[in-house]
Amino acid sequence: MRSITPTQRVITIAGVAGSLIAGGVIGATLAGPLAAAAANTGSPTQLAAASASPSAAAGTFKSNEATAHEAGESATVEAQENSGQRPGGGSGTFTPNENATHEQGESAAREAQENAGQRPTVP
């Protein structure tokens, strides 16, 4: 049986250590975001979004308070904005977007609301 020289031993140890380090870096790069996403699956923000009412799922309304916008705004719309409501949500006649491109990305629940003549509250 042949024994290895001290130089070969150092090179072998350095190669194994380098491989372990490189594997750890690659693993952390690939699995790090997955682990972070898995750790956040029970966060209150995600649970709230999953169980919130359909109108809340659309996002939090923030009114446009720019001077140019406010100049053309009625008192009714301003009152709705000041109370935190999205203005125009229930006023006027609803006409669904039946464009083929739009329909492809539409959920069955949204299409059902549109077919019933309702303003959609789901994506």
Contacts in CASP RR format, 6 or more apart in sequence:
PFRMAT RR
TARGET T0000
AUTHOR 0000-0000-0000
METHOD contacts of the structure
MODEL  1
MRSITPTQRVITIAGVAGSLIAGGVIGATLAGPLAAAAANTGSPTQLAAA
SASPSAAAGTFKSNEATAHEAGESATVEAQENSGQRPGGGSGTFTPNENA
THEQGESAAREAQENAGQRPTVP
4 12 0 8 1.000
40 46 0 8 1.000
49 57 0 8 1.000
54 121 0 8 1.000
54 122 0 8 1.000
55 121 0 8 1.000
57 121 0 8 1.000
57 122 0 8 1.000
57 123 0 8 1.000
58 86 0 8 1.000
58 121 0 8 1.000
61 81 0 8 1.000
61 84 0 8 1.000
61 85 0 8 1.000
61 86 0 8 1.000
63 81 0 8 1.000
63 82 0 8 1.000
63 84 0 8 1.000
63 87 0 8 1.000
64 70 0 8 1.000
70 78 0 8 1.000
73 81 0 8 1.000
76 87 0 8 1.000
77 87 0 8 1.000
77 88 0 8 1.000
80 86 0 8 1.000
80 87 0 8 1.000
80 88 0 8 1.000
81 87 0 8 1.000
89 119 0 8 1.000
90 119 0 8 1.000
94 114 0 8 1.000
94 117 0 8 1.000
94 118 0 8 1.000
94 119 0 8 1.000
96 114 0 8 1.000
96 115 0 8 1.000
96 117 0 8 1.000
96 120 0 8 1.000
103 111 0 8 1.000
107 122 0 8 1.000
107 123 0 8 1.000
109 122 0 8 1.000
110 120 0 8 1.000
110 122 0 8 1.000
110 123 0 8 1.000
113 119 0 8 1.000
113 120 0 8 1.000
113 121 0 8 1.000
113 122 0 8 1.000
114 120 0 8 1.000
END
